[in-house]
Every structure is written in C-alpha cells, then in structure tokens.
Amino acid sequence: MEKSEIKMEDYQYTVAGIHDQLAALMRLGKEISTETNIDRVLHILGDCAKEILDADRCSIFIYDKDKNELWTKVAHGIKEIRIPATKGVAAAAATTQETQIVIDAYHDFRFNQEIDDKSGYLTKTILAAPLINTKGETIGVFQAINKKGGVFSNVDAELLMLIGNYASVSLENALLYEKIKKSQMKLINKIATAAEFKDEDTSKHTKRVGLYSYLIAKRANLVPQRCEMIKITAPMHDAGKIGIPDRILLKPAKLDKDEFDEMKKHTNIGYELLYDEDDEMLKNAAIIAREHHEKWDGSGYPRGLKGEEITLEGRITAIADVFDALTSVRPYKRAWSVEEAKELFIKESGTHFDPKLVELFLKNFDEVETIYEELKD
C-alpha cells in the first residue's frame, strides 16, 4: 500500500486547535532545553506528541546501532518495547529516514502485528517519523498510534517532523550524557576494585557494601537520585588502600599500633585520590572514602567527627562496611554469623553507629540477608 496522499487542504483546523498546538510546542521547547536525563526527555517528547497529534498513544524509540534494534522506555499503555530494526513501521522510518503514514494497519505491508498480538491492542492508524542527529544518523523514531476521530495526515507528519527536528539536538545531548555517565561509572567501579587486586580477601566486598548502602538509603526515604549516588559511590570507600604498603595490607595477623596508624591513612588517601570539586559523583565518593571510619560518638578517624557532623552518606557506608567486614572471612579472623553481627549493631547503636540508621538496617534485615546470600565469596 502506498503512503497516504491526504492533502493539507483536506485537514481542517480551528483557530483554537492551532493555538493549543503552538502552546504545546512552546512548552516542549522550554522543558527540554536544559534537560539531560534521557528518561525525562523521552517522557516529555512522548506526551507532547500525543497531545499535539491527538493520538491514542505514542512511542519514542531509540535506535541501537550495535544490536540493530529499536527500544523505548516510553510507550503509552505498554511496558518497554524492543523490536528488530528490520520489521514494522517504526523500523521503516528508522532505516529509510522517511516519515511513514499508515491509514489501515492490518492491510499495510509495513505493519508488524506481533506487538498487538502480545498486548491485545488494536492498531488502526500509524504515523512514524525518524529522529536524526547532527551527523545525519538515525538515533530514534517517533511513533503515534490511532488518531482519534480520523487518520494521520501530511499536516500531522509535518508537525511530528517539526517536533523531531526541534528535539533531536536535546535527545542527542541526552544520549551523549548517558554514555559519558556510563563510562564514568565503569571507571569508578574499576577504581573501586583496584584495592581488591592488592587484597584478595575483600573479593566481592565493595559490591556488597554498595548494595547494603543502597538498601539503607532507600529505607531512609532518600530521593531516588541520592540513593543511586550512594549505590555507585559507596563501593569506593576503600580506594585509598591503593596507597597502603602490601606488608601492612596483606599481613595475615592483627596489625600493631604503628601499622594500624599507617592503615588509617587510607581514608585521607582515598579522599585526595577521588575528590573533584566540579564532579558531584567523585566528590561524593571522596567524602565517603574519608568518613566511613568516623563514629557517632566522635571516637572514629581520621577527623574525629561526631553525630551529624558526619555526612549521611558516611554514616550509611559505615554500617554497610562494618557489617560486611564482620561477616567475611579474613586471614586473622573467622566470619561472624549474621546473628552475631546483629548483636554488635544493637550494642554499638548510638556509639559507633547512627541509632536511627541502625534501626532501619535491622528492621529490613531480611533484605540484608538476601544480598549476603546472593553475593557470598
């Protein structure tokens, strides 16, 4: 079936309708102009396209060149969709870089009804437009489904192309930001495990500390972004051990006073290694590295901070780190049972540890034990 040849003069607009569409476009520009979170960008674009085109639902696909597939985190009425970039109307838009209009889906050779079969939805009309970056490459596809009270026209196609052109730069920047963020996280994880290469006994220690810290942060009702930040940066707490001599770090016995004083330096070494004033993630990791051995009563190190002088991130990581150290085997000690570790936290609540955080930790101990069992050395 050929693409729709509906003429612009056949599409009737009211003055009010045009005004509403222009207002929606203005809102779109304002909302995405400074947005770097790809999920937020996608939701803004999907909702705007749905409103302007008077569609039943919209999907915004991202083109994965490596896998040659289209995926979306925004798809009104359905969960994430992943489809091959070789089949369907969206795929046609992506590969040809041309807008596709379908006025009768089940009688159109481009239509792939597999998604309808799985979801139980009935697709009738489709409008799909490619999203193209500054290099002329396809980075995604807008797809609007089921025009309310009619079919998608050439005017609708022009509107969707306008949104696509208007939004492609922001979407491209968001994708780049996401790529940089993932690279940064990989780098952070590599730094976090560097100390493990020197100290084989720590094994999965950093991973468990990250997950325990994340659990406490969530149960403390911190905002999702802060929880994620703690999950990523808490594993960096021992990065400073890179600077500790092997004769101390690998000693198969308890450290003497001089050796312990040397070991304490890993907190400040980690801080100096990680701190970056202009990078929130590294700054957070540096603070955790310096504060995870501080104690609620002020008897910790390196600065003898007390109570809420210690950052929340530092207090959370302290609990996660000590619990994992206690329940792990070391050359100089056996692994404590989780019940023995619980008893210590009850005893040390209000002295070593923030009592409110200890309460949250113990209240959700079933989740702690799940992490412990799944990531045993």
Secondary structure, DSSP 8 states (H G I E B T S, - for coil): -------GGGS---HHHHHHHHHHHHHHHHHHSS---HHHHHHHHHHHHHHHHTEEEEEEEEEETTTTEEEEEEETTS--EEEETTSSHHHHHHHH-S-EEESSGGG-TT--THHHHHH------EEEEEEE-TTS-EEEEEEEEEETTS---HHHHHHHHHHHHHHHHHHHHHHHHHHHHHHHHHHHHHHHHHHHHH-GGGTTHHHHHHHHHHHHHHHTT--HHHHHHHHHHGGGTTGGGGGS-HHHHT-SS---HHHHHHHHTHHHHHHHHH--TT-HHHHHHHHHHHHTT--TTS--SSS---GGGS-HHHHHHHHHHHHHHHTS-BTTB----HHHHHHHHHHHBTTTB-HHHHHHHHHTHHHHHHHHHHT--
